[in-house]
Amino acid sequence: MNIHLAHVEWQRGSARFTDNRYSRAHAWIFDGGARIAASSSPHVVRVPLSDPALVDPEEAFVASLASCHMLWFLSIAAERGWTVDDYSDDARGHMGVDANGRKMVAEVVLRPCVRFAGTVPDMDAFHAAHTEAHERCFLANSVRTRVIHEAVIAGDTGHA
């Protein structure tokens, strides 16, 4: 099986630490060399200890699910001979609590909007491709978060 690497770096700097007033800003470094500035969510740890301008783990989780779904959908569309011109998604993660009262990202709603060139699939085929993308997404298969997709075809007045 493949191994996927991510390196996380954080430094205390001059903060005392034991008073819990240290910066949560840190970096994610990936095996290809990409470096992403990250922080805790300001919804979890107040500013200035969190930096709302940086990516937080909850946002990254939502983006990862949306990205995985998109990549599978694009592959499926290509297999079916559909030409996709562009794809966008305004994905949202909703916090909740599990049966044990622990906070979690309980639900992620994907809202892909797809624009096709040439032949546009009918809505049944379009939604079936999104269902297949969801079923094939490694990340959706790895989490207990409920993942919903509300896909639309760009320019279509119908809704998923």
Summary of the structure (lengths in Angstrom):
residues: 160
radius of gyration: 18.9
end to end distance: 35.2
largest distance: 61.6
contacts: 423
relative contact order: 0.13
helix: 25%
strand: 29%
